[in-house]
């Protein structure tokens, strides 16, 4: 019986560690950028962020817009805001991101991927950034 309680407690601690690590990763993304921010996500990273952060917690970090990268944005440029992009490194997301960079809605972009990006996709993004809005 005690062994079952220990196993449950260890599993619970592992889940908490994963959530804490995920919160830390998202926090470094949004806290590393000063001023008004937009958070651009894909279908899966939207779920990921919603599990580890509440909307009010995101607002506390000056993130005033949370949108899907594949959503149709309004026509009004938001050059006073910087976009923090957090997406999976898929061909579809790279295509959406290239389209966004060719007609940027925001003044700056900081791009984060949930996994390793292929070299060819990185080159494609670099070529799409004609306005040099992507920041390191």
N, C-alpha and C positions, 0 to 999 in steps of 0.2 A: 504494500500500500504506500509506504513512504517512497519507494522507488518510482511509483507512478506519479506521485506529486512532484518529485524532483525532475522527472522527464518533462512533465507539463510546464513546470517553472522554467526549465532551460529552453524549451520551444518558445515560450512566451517571451523570454529575454532575447532570443534570436530575432523574433519578429520586431520587437522594439528596437533592436540595434539596426535592422534594415530600415525601419521608418526613420530613425534618427539620422542615419547616413544619408538617406534620400532627402530629408529636410535640410541637412547641411549642404548638400550639393545644390539644391534649388536656392538656398540662402546665399551661397557664394555667387551665383549667377545674378540675382537681383540686387544684392547689396554692393556688388562690385561696380555698379553703375550709378552715378549721381543724377538727380533730377527726375523728371517725369519719364515713366517707362511704359512700354507696351510689351506684353508677353505673348509671343506667337508660338503656338503649339500645333502638333498634329493630333490625330485621333487617339493614339496611345499615350503620348506624353500629357495630353489633357487629363486622362484618367490618372496617370502617375502623380501629377501635381495636385489634383483634387483629393487624393488620398492623404497626402502629407501636409497640405496647407488649406486653411479656410480662406474664403474670399476676403474677410476682414484682415487676416494676417498678411495677405498679399498687398492689400491697400496700405498697410502700415509701412511697406517698403517702397511707396510711391509708384506702385504699378497700378495705373488707372484704366488700363485697357487689357483685356485678356481675349485673344481671338485665335481662331484656327487659321493656320497658314493657307489652307486650301479654300477658305471662305472668301467671298467677294467683298472687298473693302469698299467703303464709300469713296467718292471722288475727291474729297477734301484732303490735301496733304497735311500731315501732322509733323512737320519738320522740327518743331520744338521738342518732340519726344524722341527717345531712342528705343529701338526695338531690341528685345532680348528674344532670340529665337532658340527654342529647345525642341528638336525633332529627332526622329529616328533617321539614320543615314540610308534612306531608300531612294531609288531612282525617281519615284513620284515626288518625294519631298524636295529633292535637289532641283527637279524641274519647276516646282512651285516657287522655290527660293530664287532660282535664276530669274523667273518672271518678275518677282518682287524687286530684285536688285536692278533690273533693267528699267523699271519705272518706280523708284523708291518712294514710299509714302512717308517714311520717317527720316530724320536727320542722320542717324547713325544706326548701325546694326552690330550686335554682338551675337555670334552664332555658336551654339553648343549642340553637340550631337550625343545621343544616348549610347552610341557605340562608335567604333572606328569607322572613319570615312575612307573610301577608296581614293587613291591618288587621282584617278581620272575624274572623279566627281569633284574633287578639290580644284582641279584645273578648270573644270567647267564653271564652278562658282567664281573663281578668280577672273575669268574672262567676262562673266556677266556683270561684275562690279565695275562698270565703266565710270561711275560717279564717285568711286572710292569711298563708299559709305560704310563698308565693313571695317570695324575696329578690332584690334587685338585685345 
